[in-house]
C-alpha cells in the first residue's frame, strides 16, 4: 500500500441506493487491498465517534422539526469537524482508503442550495470545519426525485428520519443542486446513473473507483 491515504466520498439524492453501493464497494476494496487498509464511515456522525454521533441524533430525530435552516447547517458542520479531526485525518495519515457516505457536498446541496442559505455561505462554514481535507474524488449517484422517493416508500425496512419528510419540491431542488456541483467540480465528481439496476450501478461504480485509485 502507498503511504498516502485516499479519501473517497459518495453522494446522491435520497433513494439513489448510495448506502447499498458504498457497502458493496467497501467489500470489493477490502478483497483487493486487504481488510486492514480500507475503512468505511458516514455523515452526519462518524465511525465510533460519540460527539459526532450525538449531533447526528439531534439532526435526524423526528421530534426536532423546529430546527432552523441555519442551525441545521451549523450542526452538520460541527459534526463534520469532529469527524475529520478524529477519523478522516488519522486514517489518511495511516495510508488507508477511506469510503465516506456523504460529506461536504451534501451540505452545499441540501443546506446551501435547497435551503437557500447559499453555497458560498455553506462553503465558508465548512472550510473552517474540514481543515483543508477534501475528497480525492467523489462518486455521485444520480436518480430523479420521483424515482428516488418511490424507492424509499417501497423500502419497508428503512427508518424514516426528519429529513425523509421533506416535500417533493425540496427533493427536486436537491437534484438540481447536485447537477450544479457536478458541473462545477467536474474534475473531482464522477456522476453515475443510479436508475439502472443495482448490479449495473455497482459495476459502473467499481470501474470508476479502481481507475481513480490506480496502482497502490
N, C-alpha and C positions, 0 to 999 in steps of 0.2 A: 504493500500500500504506500501511496505517496504520503509525505509529511503533512501536506496541506489538505485540510478537510474540504468537503464540498457541501454547500448548503442549497437544497432544492425545495422549493415551496410548491404547493398545489392549491389552485384557486378555482372558483367557478360559482355560478348561481346555485341557489338551493335546488336540490333534486338532480344535480348533474352526475351523481354517482362518485363524487370525489373521494369520500372515505373508503368506499369499496376498492377503487383503483389504487389509492395510495397504499393500502394494505397488501394488495397483490404485488405492487412494485417493490415494496419492502421485502417480501418473501423472495422475489426474484434476485434482488441485490444481495440479500444475505447468502443465498446459494452461490452467487458468483464471487463475492468479495469476502465472505466469512461473516458469521453472525456477530462477532465482536466488533466489526468495522462499520456496521450500519445501524443507525438509531432512528426511531420514529417518535414524533411528538405532534402536538396540535395546539391551536389557539382558538379562543382565548384560554388561558391556563398554560399547561405545560407538563411534561412528564415529571412526576414526583416533586412537583413544586407547590407547596402548600399555599404560599401567599398568592401566586398567580391563579391557583385553582379557587381560592376563596373569592377573588374578584370575578372569576368566571361564573360562580354560583350567583352572585349578585346580578350580573348581566343577563343570565338566561332564565332566572326564576320568573315564573309566570305572574307572581304577585307583584313584581316590581314594574308594573306597567306605566308608572308615573315618572320613570327615569327620563330626564330631559335629553335632547339630542346631544347637547354639548357635554353633559355628564357622561353619557354613553361613550362618546369619543375619547374622553379623558380616561375613563376606566379601561377601555381597550388598550390605550397607550401605556397605562400603568402596569397592567398585566403583562404586556409585551416587554416592557423594560426589565421586569423581574425575570421573565423567561429568557431573554437574551443574556443577561448577566449570569444567571445560574446554570443555564443549559446550553444555549446555542454557542456562545463563545468558548466555553471549556471544551466542548466536543469538536469544534473546528480546530482548536489548538492541539487536540489529540489526534487530528488527521481523520476523523470519522466522516462518513457520508451521512448527512442529516436530511431526513424527509420530514417536512412540516406541513400539516393540514391547516392551511390559512396562515397569512402573515400580513404585512403592511398593506398589500394591495386590497385586501378585504376592507380595511379602514378607509382607504382612498375612495373605494366604490360605494360602500354602504353608508358611511357617515359623510364622506366628502361630497359625493355626487348625489346619491339617492336621498340623503337627509338635508341636502342643500347647504351644508356647512362650508363647502368649498374644498376642492382637492388640495390647493396650496396651503390652506389653514391646517388641514389634517397632516400634510407632509411636514409642516413645521413642528407640530406636536410630536410626531413620531421620529423626526430626525434627532430630537433630543433624547428620545427613549431608546433608540436601537444602537447607539454608539457606532455609527457607520457600518452596521452589519446588514448588508443587503444580500439577497439570494444570488447565487451564481447563475441560476436560471429558474424559471417558473413555468410549470405546466398549468395551462388554463383550459379547463373542461367546459365547453360551451353548449348550452341547451336553451331553447326558447322557454320563456317563463311558464306558459301554459303547460308545456310538456313536463317541465320540472316539477310543477305543483301537482300534476296528475300522478307522477311517480311517488311523491311524498304521501299523497292521500291513499295510494294503493298499498303503501308500506305500513302494515298494521303494527309492526314491531318497533317503529321509530317513536322515540319520545318527543312529544311536542313541547317546544320551549317558547319563550317570549317572542323570539324573532321569527318563529314559524307562523305567527299570527298576523303577519303584515299583509297589506292589501295587494291585489294583483298589480295595481299601479306602481307600488313600491318595488315589486319584483321586476317589473318592466324597466324601471329606472336602473336597477342593479345590472340587468342585462346590457343596457345601453352604456353604463359606466364601464363594464368590463371590455366592451368593444373599444371604448375610448383609450383605456390604458394599454390594451393590446397593440394598438396602433402607435401610441406614444412611446412605449418601451418595447418595440418590436425586436430589439437586439437581445432582450432578456426573456420576454414572454413568448411561449410557443402555444398556440391555440390548437386544441384537439376537438374534433366533432364528437361530442358526448351523446348525440342522439342515436348513434349506432348501437348494436348490441354489445353487451359487456365484454365479450371475447375480443371483438374488433377494437374497442376502445383501449382495452388492456394491451393488445399487441402494438397499436399505434403509439401508445404512451411509452411502452418499454423500448421501442425502437428509438424514439427521440431521446429518452433518458440515457441509454447506453452510448448513443452517438455523442451526446454532450459531455458525458463523463470521460469518454475516450480511454486511453491506456492509463492504468494505475498499477 
